Amino acid sequence: MHKKVMLFLLITITLLVPNNSLAIKIYFGKISELKGTPLINGKVARKRKKVYVGDKIITDSRSSLSIFMRNKTIFVISPNSEVILKKTDKRSSNTEIELKKGSIRSIVSKLKPKNKYSISSAGAVAGVKGTEFIAYSNSEALCVFTDEGVVNILTDNGSVSTRKGEMTQASKGIIPLEPVRYEDDEKLKEMFQTLLSITDFKIPDDLEKSERLPDIIARWNINYASYLADAKKYDEAIKSLDYAYLFAKSHDFKAEALYKKSIIMSKFINDLSSAKKYLSNILMSYKDTIYYEYAIFQMGFIAYEQKDYIKCKKYFNKYKEEFPNGRFTSTVNVILNMIQDKN
C-alpha cells in the first residue's frame, strides 16, 4: 500500500508541475561586460549573469554586451542587434549562434580538432576553428570581415573561405561573394572600422554612419559590380548587385542595383527575359526613384531591338507622357518617327 501511495504522489506531482520548469537549461556562457540596457528574454541583462541555450538577446542603439564562454571564446553583440543562442554541446564544445540582425564580433579561442563554432544568418553559416571576425546581417544577407585566422562561409549554393584582411557576403540562394581584401579598399576598410568600433563598447562619433551600414554596403557593391563588369566578370558583377539589393534600405540603391543588373543582362549576357524582369520590378515597386524613368525607356528600347514595335510604341509613348522633358526624349522621338508605320 505504501508503494502505491508513493507512486500516486509522484504521478500527481509530475502532472501538476509545468513542462517548461522540468526542462534542463544548457549553460552557454556568462556576461562579462555590458553597456546600456540590453535585454535577455525581455529582461534587462546584468553583468556576470549566466546565459543559456535558447536565450534571445536584443540590444538597442545604445546598448551592447559581451559573453565569455567556458572555452575562453568571447563574442560581443553590438548595438541594434538580435541574437539567439542556438546550441552548445558540453562534451564537444560545439557552438551555434543565430544572428537575426545586427553584428557580432567573435574572438574564438583555439578549439580542439572536433570542435566547431558557427554563426548563422540569412541562410548562410560562418564556421570557424579559432579566429577573430565580425559578422554583420540585416536579416537578408550576411557580411563577414575576417581579422585573424580563417572563416568558412557556407550557403545552399556554395562556399568560400576568408582569411585575414578579407571580406565576403552570403545569403540563401546566392553563391557567396568571392573574398575581397578590405585592407586594399578604402571604403571596405572604413566599413570594417565602423563595425570594429560598435563591437568595442564605444559609441562611434558618427553614430549615423553605423546606422547607415546597409546602404553603405549596398553602395560599395554597386561600385564593385561596375569594376567587375569592366573586367568582363559579368557573373560576379550580377552577384555583387544581388547583394547590393539585399543590403540596401534606400529605394534608390535597390532600384539602381536592379537597373544595372538589367543592363548587364541585356548588353553582355543577352538574357533579355531576365533584363525585362528586373525592369518590371522597378516599374512596379520603385516609381519614386530616377530609375523608374530609366526603366520605361529601357523596356521600350529592348522592345525596339526585338522588333516588337507595338510594345515599343507603348513604352515610348508612356515615356513621353510622363517625362516630356526627360533625358531620353530626343532618342524616343527619333525611334518613334522611324517606326511610326510599323506594327
SEZA-253872 format. One record per residue (C-alpha): x, z, y; residue in three letters. Coordinates in steps of 0.2 Angstrom, whole numbers, plus 5000, padded with zeros to 4 digits. Example, Ala and Ser with C-alpha at 12.3 -4.5 7.8 and 13.67 -1.06 7.14 Angstrom:
// SEZA-253872
@c1 = 5062 c3 = 5039 c2 = 4978 res = ALA
@c1 = 5068 c3 = 5036 c2 = 4995 res = SER
END
This chain:
// SEZA-253872
@c1 = 5000 c3 = 5000 c2 = 5000 res = MET
@c1 = 5014 c3 = 5004 c2 = 5012 res = HIS
@c1 = 5022 c3 = 4987 c2 = 5009 res = LYS
@c1 = 5006 c3 = 4979 c2 = 5013 res = LYS
@c1 = 5003 c3 = 4988 c2 = 5029 res = VAL
@c1 = 5021 c3 = 4984 c2 = 5035 res = MET
@c1 = 5018 c3 = 4965 c2 = 5031 res = LEU
@c1 = 5002 c3 = 4965 c2 = 5040 res = PHE
@c1 = 5010 c3 = 4973 c2 = 5056 res = LEU
@c1 = 5025 c3 = 4961 c2 = 5055 res = LEU
@c1 = 5012 c3 = 4946 c2 = 5054 res = ILE
@c1 = 5002 c3 = 4953 c2 = 5068 res = THR
@c1 = 5017 c3 = 4956 c2 = 5080 res = ILE
@c1 = 5023 c3 = 4938 c2 = 5076 res = THR
@c1 = 5006 c3 = 4931 c2 = 5081 res = LEU
@c1 = 5005 c3 = 4941 c2 = 5097 res = LEU
@c1 = 5022 c3 = 4938 c2 = 5104 res = VAL
@c1 = 5023 c3 = 4921 c2 = 5114 res = PRO
@c1 = 5033 c3 = 4907 c2 = 5105 res = ASN
@c1 = 5044 c3 = 4905 c2 = 5120 res = ASN
@c1 = 5050 c3 = 4923 c2 = 5120 res = SER
@c1 = 5056 c3 = 4920 c2 = 5102 res = LEU
@c1 = 5067 c3 = 4905 c2 = 5107 res = ALA
@c1 = 5086 c3 = 4909 c2 = 5107 res = ILE
@c1 = 5094 c3 = 4905 c2 = 5123 res = LYS
@c1 = 5110 c3 = 4895 c2 = 5121 res = ILE
@c1 = 5124 c3 = 4900 c2 = 5133 res = TYR
@c1 = 5131 c3 = 4886 c2 = 5144 res = PHE
@c1 = 5142 c3 = 4895 c2 = 5157 res = GLY
@c1 = 5142 c3 = 4906 c2 = 5172 res = LYS
@c1 = 5140 c3 = 4903 c2 = 5191 res = ILE
@c1 = 5157 c3 = 4905 c2 = 5198 res = SER
@c1 = 5154 c3 = 4900 c2 = 5216 res = GLU
@c1 = 5139 c3 = 4895 c2 = 5227 res = LEU
@c1 = 5134 c3 = 4891 c2 = 5244 res = LYS
@c1 = 5116 c3 = 4892 c2 = 5252 res = GLY
@c1 = 5101 c3 = 4895 c2 = 5241 res = THR
@c1 = 5102 c3 = 4883 c2 = 5225 res = PRO
@c1 = 5088 c3 = 4885 c2 = 5213 res = LEU
@c1 = 5089 c3 = 4888 c2 = 5194 res = ILE
@c1 = 5072 c3 = 4885 c2 = 5186 res = ASN
@c1 = 5064 c3 = 4888 c2 = 5203 res = GLY
@c1 = 5073 c3 = 4904 c2 = 5206 res = LYS
@c1 = 5087 c3 = 4907 c2 = 5219 res = VAL
@c1 = 5104 c3 = 4907 c2 = 5210 res = ALA
@c1 = 5116 c3 = 4922 c2 = 5211 res = ARG
@c1 = 5135 c3 = 4922 c2 = 5209 res = LYS
@c1 = 5140 c3 = 4927 c2 = 5191 res = ARG
@c1 = 5123 c3 = 4923 c2 = 5184 res = LYS
@c1 = 5123 c3 = 4915 c2 = 5167 res = LYS
@c1 = 5115 c3 = 4898 c2 = 5164 res = VAL
@c1 = 5108 c3 = 4892 c2 = 5148 res = TYR
@c1 = 5104 c3 = 4875 c2 = 5139 res = VAL
@c1 = 5088 c3 = 4868 c2 = 5147 res = GLY
@c1 = 5091 c3 = 4876 c2 = 5164 res = ASP
@c1 = 5086 c3 = 4865 c2 = 5179 res = LYS
@c1 = 5097 c3 = 4866 c2 = 5194 res = ILE
@c1 = 5092 c3 = 4860 c2 = 5211 res = ILE
@c1 = 5101 c3 = 4860 c2 = 5227 res = THR
@c1 = 5095 c3 = 4856 c2 = 5245 res = ASP
@c1 = 5106 c3 = 4848 c2 = 5259 res = SER
@c1 = 5114 c3 = 4865 c2 = 5262 res = ARG
@c1 = 5117 c3 = 4872 c2 = 5245 res = SER
@c1 = 5129 c3 = 4869 c2 = 5231 res = SER
@c1 = 5136 c3 = 4879 c2 = 5216 res = LEU
@c1 = 5150 c3 = 4878 c2 = 5203 res = SER
@c1 = 5148 c3 = 4883 c2 = 5184 res = ILE
@c1 = 5163 c3 = 4889 c2 = 5174 res = PHE
@c1 = 5162 c3 = 4886 c2 = 5155 res = MET
@c1 = 5170 c3 = 4895 c2 = 5141 res = ARG
@c1 = 5182 c3 = 4881 c2 = 5138 res = ASN
@c1 = 5188 c3 = 4883 c2 = 5156 res = LYS
@c1 = 5179 c3 = 4867 c2 = 5161 res = THR
@c1 = 5172 c3 = 4868 c2 = 5179 res = ILE
@c1 = 5159 c3 = 4857 c2 = 5187 res = PHE
@c1 = 5152 c3 = 4858 c2 = 5205 res = VAL
@c1 = 5135 c3 = 4852 c2 = 5209 res = ILE
@c1 = 5134 c3 = 4845 c2 = 5227 res = SER
@c1 = 5120 c3 = 4846 c2 = 5240 res = PRO
@c1 = 5104 c3 = 4836 c2 = 5237 res = ASN
@c1 = 5106 c3 = 4836 c2 = 5218 res = SER
@c1 = 5096 c3 = 4839 c2 = 5202 res = GLU
@c1 = 5104 c3 = 4843 c2 = 5186 res = VAL
@c1 = 5098 c3 = 4848 c2 = 5169 res = ILE
@c1 = 5110 c3 = 4857 c2 = 5157 res = LEU
@c1 = 5106 c3 = 4847 c2 = 5141 res = LYS
@c1 = 5116 c3 = 4855 c2 = 5127 res = LYS
@c1 = 5131 c3 = 4863 c2 = 5121 res = THR
@c1 = 5137 c3 = 4866 c2 = 5103 res = ASP
@c1 = 5145 c3 = 4883 c2 = 5102 res = LYS
@c1 = 5155 c3 = 4878 c2 = 5086 res = ARG
@c1 = 5162 c3 = 4862 c2 = 5094 res = SER
@c1 = 5160 c3 = 4864 c2 = 5112 res = SER
@c1 = 5151 c3 = 4848 c2 = 5114 res = ASN
@c1 = 5143 c3 = 4847 c2 = 5131 res = THR
@c1 = 5130 c3 = 4836 c2 = 5139 res = GLU
@c1 = 5123 c3 = 4837 c2 = 5157 res = ILE
@c1 = 5109 c3 = 4826 c2 = 5164 res = GLU
@c1 = 5112 c3 = 4821 c2 = 5182 res = LEU
@c1 = 5094 c3 = 4817 c2 = 5188 res = LYS
@c1 = 5101 c3 = 4813 c2 = 5206 res = LYS
@c1 = 5115 c3 = 4818 c2 = 5217 res = GLY
@c1 = 5133 c3 = 4821 c2 = 5212 res = SER
@c1 = 5144 c3 = 4832 c2 = 5201 res = ILE
@c1 = 5162 c3 = 4834 c2 = 5202 res = ARG
@c1 = 5169 c3 = 4838 c2 = 5185 res = SER
@c1 = 5186 c3 = 4847 c2 = 5181 res = ILE
@c1 = 5187 c3 = 4846 c2 = 5162 res = VAL
@c1 = 5200 c3 = 4856 c2 = 5153 res = SER
@c1 = 5210 c3 = 4848 c2 = 5138 res = LYS
@c1 = 5197 c3 = 4848 c2 = 5124 res = LEU
@c1 = 5200 c3 = 4848 c2 = 5106 res = LYS
@c1 = 5200 c3 = 4831 c2 = 5097 res = PRO
@c1 = 5182 c3 = 4833 c2 = 5090 res = LYS
@c1 = 5175 c3 = 4840 c2 = 5106 res = ASN
@c1 = 5167 c3 = 4829 c2 = 5119 res = LYS
@c1 = 5159 c3 = 4831 c2 = 5137 res = TYR
@c1 = 5147 c3 = 4819 c2 = 5145 res = SER
@c1 = 5136 c3 = 4817 c2 = 5160 res = ILE
@c1 = 5121 c3 = 4806 c2 = 5158 res = SER
@c1 = 5111 c3 = 4797 c2 = 5171 res = SER
@c1 = 5101 c3 = 4781 c2 = 5174 res = ALA
@c1 = 5103 c3 = 4775 c2 = 5156 res = GLY
@c1 = 5122 c3 = 4777 c2 = 5157 res = ALA
@c1 = 5133 c3 = 4790 c2 = 5149 res = VAL
@c1 = 5150 c3 = 4795 c2 = 5156 res = ALA
@c1 = 5161 c3 = 4803 c2 = 5142 res = GLY
@c1 = 5177 c3 = 4812 c2 = 5145 res = VAL
@c1 = 5191 c3 = 4821 c2 = 5135 res = LYS
@c1 = 5200 c3 = 4831 c2 = 5149 res = GLY
@c1 = 5200 c3 = 4824 c2 = 5166 res = THR
@c1 = 5193 c3 = 4825 c2 = 5184 res = GLU
@c1 = 5180 c3 = 4814 c2 = 5191 res = PHE
@c1 = 5165 c3 = 4813 c2 = 5202 res = ILE
@c1 = 5148 c3 = 4806 c2 = 5196 res = ALA
@c1 = 5135 c3 = 4801 c2 = 5209 res = TYR
@c1 = 5117 c3 = 4795 c2 = 5205 res = SER
@c1 = 5102 c3 = 4790 c2 = 5214 res = ASN
@c1 = 5092 c3 = 4790 c2 = 5198 res = SER
@c1 = 5093 c3 = 4771 c2 = 5197 res = GLU
@c1 = 5111 c3 = 4769 c2 = 5195 res = ALA
@c1 = 5127 c3 = 4779 c2 = 5191 res = LEU
@c1 = 5143 c3 = 4778 c2 = 5201 res = CYS
@c1 = 5159 c3 = 4786 c2 = 5194 res = VAL
@c1 = 5176 c3 = 4789 c2 = 5203 res = PHE
@c1 = 5190 c3 = 4795 c2 = 5191 res = THR
@c1 = 5203 c3 = 4806 c2 = 5199 res = ASP
@c1 = 5213 c3 = 4810 c2 = 5183 res = GLU
@c1 = 5213 c3 = 4805 c2 = 5165 res = GLY
@c1 = 5200 c3 = 4793 c2 = 5158 res = VAL
@c1 = 5181 c3 = 4792 c2 = 5159 res = VAL
@c1 = 5172 c3 = 4781 c2 = 5146 res = ASN
@c1 = 5156 c3 = 4773 c2 = 5153 res = ILE
@c1 = 5143 c3 = 4768 c2 = 5141 res = LEU
@c1 = 5126 c3 = 4759 c2 = 5143 res = THR
@c1 = 5115 c3 = 4749 c2 = 5131 res = ASP
@c1 = 5123 c3 = 4733 c2 = 5137 res = ASN
@c1 = 5141 c3 = 4738 c2 = 5136 res = GLY
@c1 = 5155 c3 = 4750 c2 = 5141 res = SER
@c1 = 5171 c3 = 4751 c2 = 5152 res = VAL
@c1 = 5184 c3 = 4764 c2 = 5154 res = SER
@c1 = 5190 c3 = 4770 c2 = 5171 res = THR
@c1 = 5207 c3 = 4778 c2 = 5174 res = ARG
@c1 = 5215 c3 = 4787 c2 = 5188 res = LYS
@c1 = 5210 c3 = 4779 c2 = 5205 res = GLY
@c1 = 5197 c3 = 4768 c2 = 5198 res = GLU
@c1 = 5178 c3 = 4767 c2 = 5201 res = MET
@c1 = 5164 c3 = 4759 c2 = 5191 res = THR
@c1 = 5145 c3 = 4758 c2 = 5191 res = GLN
@c1 = 5132 c3 = 4758 c2 = 5177 res = ALA
@c1 = 5114 c3 = 4758 c2 = 5174 res = SER
@c1 = 5101 c3 = 4754 c2 = 5160 res = LYS
@c1 = 5100 c3 = 4736 c2 = 5155 res = GLY
@c1 = 5116 c3 = 4731 c2 = 5165 res = ILE
@c1 = 5134 c3 = 4729 c2 = 5160 res = ILE
@c1 = 5145 c3 = 4742 c2 = 5169 res = PRO
@c1 = 5154 c3 = 4735 c2 = 5183 res = LEU
@c1 = 5172 c3 = 4731 c2 = 5179 res = GLU
@c1 = 5183 c3 = 4745 c2 = 5186 res = PRO
@c1 = 5189 c3 = 4743 c2 = 5204 res = VAL
@c1 = 5204 c3 = 4753 c2 = 5211 res = ARG
@c1 = 5197 c3 = 4763 c2 = 5225 res = TYR
@c1 = 5214 c3 = 4768 c2 = 5232 res = GLU
@c1 = 5216 c3 = 4749 c2 = 5237 res = ASP
@c1 = 5199 c3 = 4748 c2 = 5246 res = ASP
@c1 = 5197 c3 = 4757 c2 = 5262 res = GLU
@c1 = 5178 c3 = 4758 c2 = 5260 res = LYS
@c1 = 5179 c3 = 4764 c2 = 5242 res = LEU
@c1 = 5192 c3 = 4777 c2 = 5247 res = LYS
@c1 = 5180 c3 = 4783 c2 = 5261 res = GLU
@c1 = 5166 c3 = 4785 c2 = 5249 res = MET
@c1 = 5177 c3 = 4795 c2 = 5237 res = PHE
@c1 = 5182 c3 = 4806 c2 = 5251 res = GLN
@c1 = 5164 c3 = 4809 c2 = 5256 res = THR
@c1 = 5160 c3 = 4814 c2 = 5238 res = LEU
@c1 = 5175 c3 = 4825 c2 = 5237 res = LEU
@c1 = 5170 c3 = 4834 c2 = 5252 res = SER
@c1 = 5152 c3 = 4838 c2 = 5247 res = ILE
@c1 = 5158 c3 = 4844 c2 = 5230 res = THR
@c1 = 5171 c3 = 4856 c2 = 5238 res = ASP
@c1 = 5159 c3 = 4868 c2 = 5246 res = PHE
@c1 = 5162 c3 = 4860 c2 = 5263 res = LYS
@c1 = 5148 c3 = 4853 c2 = 5273 res = ILE
@c1 = 5155 c3 = 4837 c2 = 5279 res = PRO
@c1 = 5157 c3 = 4835 c2 = 5298 res = ASP
@c1 = 5147 c3 = 4819 c2 = 5296 res = ASP
@c1 = 5133 c3 = 4826 c2 = 5285 res = LEU
@c1 = 5123 c3 = 4810 c2 = 5289 res = GLU
@c1 = 5136 c3 = 4799 c2 = 5280 res = LYS
@c1 = 5134 c3 = 4809 c2 = 5264 res = SER
@c1 = 5115 c3 = 4806 c2 = 5265 res = GLU
@c1 = 5118 c3 = 4788 c2 = 5268 res = ARG
@c1 = 5128 c3 = 4786 c2 = 5252 res = LEU
@c1 = 5116 c3 = 4775 c2 = 5243 res = PRO
@c1 = 5116 c3 = 4762 c2 = 5257 res = ASP
@c1 = 5135 c3 = 4763 c2 = 5259 res = ILE
@c1 = 5137 c3 = 4760 c2 = 5241 res = ILE
@c1 = 5125 c3 = 4745 c2 = 5242 res = ALA
@c1 = 5134 c3 = 4738 c2 = 5257 res = ARG
@c1 = 5150 c3 = 4739 c2 = 5248 res = TRP
@c1 = 5143 c3 = 4730 c2 = 5233 res = ASN
@c1 = 5136 c3 = 4716 c2 = 5243 res = ILE
@c1 = 5153 c3 = 4713 c2 = 5251 res = ASN
@c1 = 5162 c3 = 4714 c2 = 5235 res = TYR
@c1 = 5150 c3 = 4701 c2 = 5227 res = ALA
@c1 = 5155 c3 = 4689 c2 = 5241 res = SER
@c1 = 5173 c3 = 4691 c2 = 5236 res = TYR
@c1 = 5169 c3 = 4689 c2 = 5218 res = LEU
@c1 = 5158 c3 = 4673 c2 = 5222 res = ALA
@c1 = 5173 c3 = 4666 c2 = 5232 res = ASP
@c1 = 5184 c3 = 4669 c2 = 5217 res = ALA
@c1 = 5171 c3 = 4660 c2 = 5206 res = LYS
@c1 = 5167 c3 = 4675 c2 = 5196 res = LYS
@c1 = 5148 c3 = 4672 c2 = 5198 res = TYR
@c1 = 5143 c3 = 4684 c2 = 5184 res = ASP
@c1 = 5152 c3 = 4698 c2 = 5191 res = GLU
@c1 = 5145 c3 = 4694 c2 = 5208 res = ALA
@c1 = 5127 c3 = 4695 c2 = 5201 res = ILE
@c1 = 5131 c3 = 4711 c2 = 5193 res = LYS
@c1 = 5138 c3 = 4719 c2 = 5209 res = SER
@c1 = 5122 c3 = 4713 c2 = 5218 res = LEU
@c1 = 5111 c3 = 4721 c2 = 5204 res = ASP
@c1 = 5120 c3 = 4737 c2 = 5208 res = TYR
@c1 = 5118 c3 = 4735 c2 = 5227 res = ALA
@c1 = 5099 c3 = 4733 c2 = 5224 res = TYR
@c1 = 5098 c3 = 4748 c2 = 5213 res = LEU
@c1 = 5108 c3 = 4759 c2 = 5225 res = PHE
@c1 = 5100 c3 = 4753 c2 = 5242 res = ALA
@c1 = 5087 c3 = 4764 c2 = 5251 res = LYS
@c1 = 5086 c3 = 4751 c2 = 5265 res = SER
@c1 = 5074 c3 = 4737 c2 = 5263 res = HIS
@c1 = 5087 c3 = 4726 c2 = 5272 res = ASP
@c1 = 5100 c3 = 4729 c2 = 5259 res = PHE
@c1 = 5088 c3 = 4727 c2 = 5245 res = LYS
@c1 = 5082 c3 = 4710 c2 = 5252 res = ALA
@c1 = 5100 c3 = 4704 c2 = 5256 res = GLU
@c1 = 5105 c3 = 4708 c2 = 5238 res = ALA
@c1 = 5090 c3 = 4698 c2 = 5231 res = LEU
@c1 = 5093 c3 = 4683 c2 = 5243 res = TYR
@c1 = 5112 c3 = 4682 c2 = 5239 res = LYS
@c1 = 5108 c3 = 4683 c2 = 5220 res = LYS
@c1 = 5096 c3 = 4668 c2 = 5223 res = SER
@c1 = 5110 c3 = 4658 c2 = 5232 res = ILE
@c1 = 5122 c3 = 4661 c2 = 5218 res = ILE
@c1 = 5109 c3 = 4656 c2 = 5205 res = MET
@c1 = 5104 c3 = 4640 c2 = 5214 res = SER
@c1 = 5120 c3 = 4634 c2 = 5220 res = LYS
@c1 = 5133 c3 = 4639 c2 = 5207 res = PHE
@c1 = 5124 c3 = 4643 c2 = 5191 res = ILE
@c1 = 5110 c3 = 4631 c2 = 5193 res = ASN
@c1 = 5097 c3 = 4643 c2 = 5187 res = ASP
@c1 = 5083 c3 = 4639 c2 = 5199 res = LEU
@c1 = 5070 c3 = 4648 c2 = 5189 res = SER
@c1 = 5079 c3 = 4665 c2 = 5192 res = SER
@c1 = 5083 c3 = 4660 c2 = 5210 res = ALA
@c1 = 5064 c3 = 4657 c2 = 5214 res = LYS
@c1 = 5060 c3 = 4674 c2 = 5205 res = LYS
@c1 = 5072 c3 = 4683 c2 = 5217 res = TYR
@c1 = 5065 c3 = 4674 c2 = 5232 res = LEU
@c1 = 5047 c3 = 4678 c2 = 5227 res = SER
@c1 = 5051 c3 = 4696 c2 = 5226 res = ASN
@c1 = 5057 c3 = 4695 c2 = 5244 res = ILE
@c1 = 5041 c3 = 4686 c2 = 5249 res = LEU
@c1 = 5030 c3 = 4700 c2 = 5241 res = MET
@c1 = 5040 c3 = 4716 c2 = 5245 res = SER
@c1 = 5052 c3 = 4713 c2 = 5260 res = TYR
@c1 = 5042 c3 = 4705 c2 = 5274 res = LYS
@c1 = 5049 c3 = 4717 c2 = 5286 res = ASP
@c1 = 5067 c3 = 4710 c2 = 5284 res = THR
@c1 = 5075 c3 = 4695 c2 = 5291 res = ILE
@c1 = 5077 c3 = 4689 c2 = 5273 res = TYR
@c1 = 5058 c3 = 4685 c2 = 5272 res = TYR
@c1 = 5061 c3 = 4671 c2 = 5284 res = GLU
@c1 = 5076 c3 = 4665 c2 = 5274 res = TYR
@c1 = 5066 c3 = 4666 c2 = 5258 res = ALA
@c1 = 5052 c3 = 4655 c2 = 5264 res = ILE
@c1 = 5065 c3 = 4642 c2 = 5269 res = PHE
@c1 = 5074 c3 = 4643 c2 = 5253 res = GLN
@c1 = 5059 c3 = 4641 c2 = 5242 res = MET
@c1 = 5054 c3 = 4626 c2 = 5252 res = GLY
@c1 = 5072 c3 = 4619 c2 = 5251 res = PHE
@c1 = 5073 c3 = 4621 c2 = 5232 res = ILE
@c1 = 5056 c3 = 4613 c2 = 5230 res = ALA
@c1 = 5063 c3 = 4598 c2 = 5240 res = TYR
@c1 = 5078 c3 = 4597 c2 = 5229 res = GLU
@c1 = 5067 c3 = 4597 c2 = 5214 res = GLN
@c1 = 5057 c3 = 4583 c2 = 5222 res = LYS
@c1 = 5041 c3 = 4594 c2 = 5222 res = ASP
@c1 = 5036 c3 = 4588 c2 = 5239 res = TYR
@c1 = 5019 c3 = 4596 c2 = 5239 res = ILE
@c1 = 5026 c3 = 4613 c2 = 5236 res = LYS
@c1 = 5040 c3 = 4609 c2 = 5249 res = CYS
@c1 = 5027 c3 = 4605 c2 = 5262 res = LYS
@c1 = 5018 c3 = 4621 c2 = 5258 res = LYS
@c1 = 5033 c3 = 4632 c2 = 5261 res = TYR
@c1 = 5039 c3 = 4622 c2 = 5276 res = PHE
@c1 = 5023 c3 = 4622 c2 = 5285 res = ASN
@c1 = 5021 c3 = 4641 c2 = 5282 res = LYS
@c1 = 5039 c3 = 4642 c2 = 5289 res = TYR
@c1 = 5034 c3 = 4633 c2 = 5305 res = LYS
@c1 = 5018 c3 = 4643 c2 = 5307 res = GLU
@c1 = 5026 c3 = 4660 c2 = 5305 res = GLU
@c1 = 5043 c3 = 4656 c2 = 5313 res = PHE
@c1 = 5040 c3 = 4642 c2 = 5326 res = PRO
@c1 = 5057 c3 = 4645 c2 = 5334 res = ASN
@c1 = 5066 c3 = 4650 c2 = 5318 res = GLY
@c1 = 5084 c3 = 4647 c2 = 5314 res = ARG
@c1 = 5079 c3 = 4634 c2 = 5301 res = PHE
@c1 = 5066 c3 = 4625 c2 = 5312 res = THR
@c1 = 5076 c3 = 4609 c2 = 5315 res = SER
@c1 = 5081 c3 = 4607 c2 = 5297 res = THR
@c1 = 5062 c3 = 4610 c2 = 5292 res = VAL
@c1 = 5056 c3 = 4597 c2 = 5304 res = ASN
@c1 = 5069 c3 = 4584 c2 = 5298 res = VAL
@c1 = 5064 c3 = 4586 c2 = 5280 res = ILE
@c1 = 5045 c3 = 4586 c2 = 5283 res = LEU
@c1 = 5047 c3 = 4569 c2 = 5293 res = ASN
@c1 = 5057 c3 = 4562 c2 = 5278 res = MET
@c1 = 5044 c3 = 4567 c2 = 5265 res = ILE
@c1 = 5028 c3 = 4565 c2 = 5275 res = GLN
@c1 = 5022 c3 = 4551 c2 = 5265 res = ASP
@c1 = 5027 c3 = 4558 c2 = 5248 res = LYS
@c1 = 5016 c3 = 4568 c2 = 5236 res = ASN
END
